[in-house]
Amino acid sequence: MKFVDSEFSTILEVKNSKFITHLCPYELFTDMMEKLKKTHPKARHFVYAYRYLNEFDQIVENSSDDGEPKGTSGKPSLSVLAGADFINTAVIVVRYFGGIRLGTGGLVKAYSDAVNLVVKSSDIKDFVQLESKQLTLQYSQLSQIEYTLTKYEIKIKNKIFTDTICLSLEATDSNFKKLSKELFLDNILEEID
């Protein structure tokens, strides 16, 4: 599976219609849509598609034609995302109508081409399932542990300071195993449900 971790955009012109396409991480979808509607108040359509993993590791997909003829824009956009094996990714295509009707086949091709264009111009990453764990440590250990976490690409999601420090961590299973081996933490890292 693949994903993007930042926003990418391209413009495709087909028979005087402009297709301004934005590819972004799924968690930015709502904000991106609001921003685009403010930036492009005269645009005719805001077609979207997205795919993400829910809490049960199931792929959730959705799309909208936003006023285009049924099945001519949202579904083709979603098909490109699915065909490229994207996850946790959204695409929004802002269309300015150019006065020439494209027909249903023309719309399907235009939206597919617009999404393919932004995909080709994006920095695509390989998706890796991350796990969450907690680590409790003493204040004197913090700087050394932070250095080691960086070394193994383990992200600190949260720090809770009491008489000890509790770190909420996120990383791949293999990176957690490397950390445990180096720090002899086999029984200290706790799973987070």
DODREN-658980 format. One line per 10 residues: number of its first residue (from 1); for each residue x, y, z of C-alpha. Coordinates in steps of 0.05 Angstrom, whole numbers. Layout:
NUM	X,Y,Z  ...
This chain:
1	0,0,0  20,72,-12  5,140,17  26,214,15  47,253,76  38,323,47  -4,360,-4  8,358,-80  -30,394,-134  -33,397,-210
11	-76,431,-263  -103,396,-325  -140,433,-380  -189,395,-424  -230,434,-476  -226,499,-436  -247,465,-370  -195,468,-315  -186,409,-268  -146,432,-207
21	-128,368,-169  -103,363,-97  -76,299,-67  -67,299,9  -65,256,71  -135,234,91  -131,270,158  -125,336,120  -186,322,75  -238,364,112
31	-192,424,121  -169,419,49  -241,419,23  -259,481,64  -196,516,41  -209,500,-32  -281,523,-29  -257,590,-2  -201,595,-52  -244,576,-112
41	-314,606,-99  -331,607,-173  -313,534,-187  -369,491,-212  -352,424,-179  -311,398,-120  -305,323,-135  -271,280,-83  -250,209,-67  -213,179,-8
51	-189,113,21  -168,102,93  -158,47,144  -207,48,202  -194,24,273  -209,-48,252  -157,-45,196  -213,-45,143  -207,-2,81  -261,52,79
61	-274,84,11  -319,142,-9  -328,189,-68  -373,244,-92  -391,269,-162  -413,336,-133  -464,351,-187  -428,318,-246  -468,262,-280  -471,201,-235
71	-409,157,-239  -368,204,-284  -321,236,-234  -320,210,-162  -317,136,-181  -262,146,-233  -222,187,-183  -230,132,-131  -211,79,-182  -144,114,-194
81	-131,116,-118  -149,42,-111  -110,22,-173  -48,57,-146  -60,21,-79  -67,86,-39  -89,85,34  -101,142,83  -103,188,23  -154,236,-7
91	-161,272,-74  -203,333,-89  -213,357,-161  -237,429,-169  -269,438,-237  -280,504,-273  -328,492,-331  -300,518,-396  -365,521,-436  -356,457,-476
101	-392,394,-453  -346,334,-448  -399,279,-447  -398,222,-398  -339,187,-430  -301,252,-434  -314,267,-361  -291,198,-339  -227,207,-379  -215,278,-356
111	-223,262,-281  -181,198,-287  -127,237,-324  -128,293,-273  -119,245,-214  -66,205,-251  -28,270,-265  -26,290,-191  -7,219,-170  52,220,-219
121	76,287,-192  71,266,-119  123,240,-70  92,172,-55  112,134,7  104,60,25  51,49,78  74,12,140  27,-6,197  48,29,261
131	39,4,332  30,45,395  66,30,460  82,64,526  149,71,561  157,93,633  224,121,653  261,165,703  276,238,689  351,223,687
141	339,175,629  300,222,584  354,252,540  388,185,526  321,152,511  300,209,464  365,201,426  354,126,419  282,136,398  304,183,342
151	357,133,321  303,79,311  252,126,280  204,119,338  158,178,345  138,207,413  64,221,409  56,246,481  95,257,545  63,254,614
161	106,281,671  91,257,742  141,226,791  164,188,728  157,203,654  108,163,612  120,167,536  67,147,486  106,120,426  90,101,354
171	132,59,307  136,-5,267  140,-71,304  211,-82,278  235,-15,305  204,-30,373  242,-96,374  308,-60,358  295,-11,415  278,-67,464
181	341,-105,445  386,-45,453  356,-22,519  337,-90,547  265,-67,552  229,-132,536  182,-126,596  178,-50,600  145,-30,534  70,-36,542
191	18,-44,487  -33,11,480  -103,-13,463
